[in-house]
Amino acid sequence: MKFLLHEKGWQDVKEYLTTAVSPTSVDLIVIESANVLWKSVRCGLFRKEQATELYAALELLYTQGPLALESGTQYSSDALAIALAEEIPVYDALLIAQARAHHCTLVTADRKQARCAKECDVQTILL
């Protein structure tokens, strides 16, 4: 969402959204992103049309772009264990579990998630 919403540091995300890097995430991010857009409309940050356009841009990232999505359920058991051990939401732990399973780097803008990922021996890039 940082990239789509042009939040501070959004340009840093671009290099990780290329086919050369093969970015992968869990399908839950689509629902989480839609929820962020919904909340943004409710708070008056975006009009409905803007939220719809941003969601369409997100869809392009995983339907035609470089982002591959996997079902989060395959990582849910590990994610729950991480969440309980590290005291973080399962949503955040899910991405750590996926990165650990793939032995790949987690790219995040969330400091607490990055710290927990490192505790779980997951290589992490904090944006």
C-alpha positions as CSV (number, residue, x, y, z in Angstrom):
1,M,0.0,0.0,0.0
2,K,2.9,2.3,0.7
3,F,3.7,2.2,-3.1
4,L,0.1,2.7,-4.3
5,L,-0.7,5.5,-1.8
6,H,2.6,7.3,-2.4
7,E,3.3,7.3,1.3
8,K,6.7,8.5,2.6
9,G,9.4,6.4,1.1
10,W,7.1,4.9,-1.6
11,Q,9.9,5.2,-4.2
12,D,12.0,2.7,-2.2
13,V,9.4,0.0,-2.8
14,K,9.6,0.2,-6.6
15,E,12.9,-1.7,-6.9
16,Y,11.3,-4.6,-5.0
17,L,8.3,-4.8,-7.4
18,T,10.1,-6.0,-10.5
19,T,10.1,-9.4,-12.1
20,A,13.9,-9.6,-11.5
21,V,13.2,-9.8,-7.8
22,S,10.1,-12.0,-8.1
23,P,8.1,-10.5,-5.3
24,T,5.7,-12.9,-3.5
25,S,3.1,-12.3,-0.8
26,V,0.1,-13.9,0.7
27,D,-3.3,-13.3,-0.8
28,L,-4.5,-11.7,2.5
29,I,-2.7,-8.5,1.4
30,V,-5.4,-7.9,-1.2
31,I,-8.1,-7.9,1.4
32,E,-6.0,-5.9,3.9
33,S,-5.3,-3.3,1.1
34,A,-9.0,-3.1,0.2
35,N,-9.8,-2.5,3.8
36,V,-7.2,0.3,4.0
37,L,-8.8,1.9,1.0
38,W,-12.3,1.6,2.5
39,K,-11.1,3.2,5.7
40,S,-9.4,6.0,3.7
41,V,-12.8,6.8,2.0
42,R,-14.6,6.7,5.4
43,C,-12.0,9.1,6.9
44,G,-12.3,11.5,3.9
45,L,-8.8,10.9,2.6
46,F,-10.0,9.6,-0.8
47,R,-13.2,9.7,-2.8
48,K,-14.8,6.4,-3.7
49,E,-13.6,6.7,-7.3
50,Q,-10.0,7.2,-6.2
51,A,-10.1,4.1,-3.9
52,T,-11.5,2.1,-6.8
53,E,-8.7,3.3,-9.1
54,L,-6.1,2.4,-6.5
55,Y,-7.6,-1.0,-6.1
56,A,-7.5,-1.6,-9.8
57,A,-3.8,-0.6,-9.8
58,L,-3.2,-3.2,-7.0
59,E,-5.0,-5.8,-9.1
60,L,-2.6,-5.1,-12.0
61,L,0.4,-5.8,-9.7
62,Y,-0.7,-9.4,-9.2
63,T,-2.7,-10.2,-12.3
64,Q,-0.4,-8.7,-14.9
65,G,2.6,-7.5,-13.0
66,P,5.4,-9.0,-11.0
67,L,3.6,-9.8,-7.7
68,A,2.9,-13.5,-7.1
69,L,0.3,-14.3,-4.5
70,E,0.0,-17.5,-2.5
71,S,-2.7,-18.8,-0.2
72,G,-1.9,-17.7,3.4
73,T,-3.5,-20.8,4.9
74,Q,-0.4,-22.9,4.2
75,Y,1.5,-20.6,6.6
76,S,-1.2,-20.1,9.2
77,S,0.1,-22.6,11.7
78,D,3.6,-21.2,11.7
79,A,2.2,-17.6,11.7
80,L,0.2,-18.3,14.8
81,A,3.3,-19.7,16.5
82,I,5.3,-16.6,15.5
83,A,2.5,-14.3,16.6
84,L,2.2,-15.9,20.0
85,A,5.9,-16.0,20.6
86,E,6.6,-12.5,19.3
87,E,3.3,-10.9,20.5
88,I,2.5,-9.5,17.0
89,P,-0.7,-9.8,15.0
90,V,-1.1,-13.0,13.0
91,Y,-1.5,-10.8,9.9
92,D,2.1,-9.6,10.3
93,A,3.4,-13.0,11.3
94,L,1.9,-14.5,8.2
95,L,4.4,-12.6,6.0
96,I,7.3,-13.6,8.3
97,A,6.2,-17.3,8.1
98,Q,6.0,-17.1,4.3
99,A,9.5,-15.5,4.0
100,R,10.9,-18.1,6.4
101,A,9.4,-21.0,4.4
102,H,10.8,-19.6,1.1
103,H,14.2,-18.7,2.7
104,C,13.8,-15.2,1.2
105,T,14.0,-11.6,2.3
106,L,11.1,-9.9,3.9
107,V,10.7,-6.3,2.7
108,T,8.6,-4.2,5.1
109,A,8.1,-0.7,6.4
110,D,6.9,-2.0,9.8
111,R,9.7,-1.7,12.4
112,K,8.1,-4.2,14.8
113,Q,7.5,-6.7,12.0
114,A,11.1,-6.3,10.9
115,R,12.4,-6.8,14.4
116,C,10.3,-10.0,14.9
117,A,11.4,-11.3,11.5
118,K,15.0,-10.9,12.5
119,E,14.2,-12.8,15.7
120,C,12.9,-15.6,13.5
121,D,16.1,-15.6,11.5
122,V,14.4,-14.1,8.4
123,Q,16.6,-11.7,6.4
124,T,14.8,-8.4,6.4
125,I,14.9,-5.1,4.6
126,L,13.3,-2.2,6.5
127,L,12.1,0.6,4.3
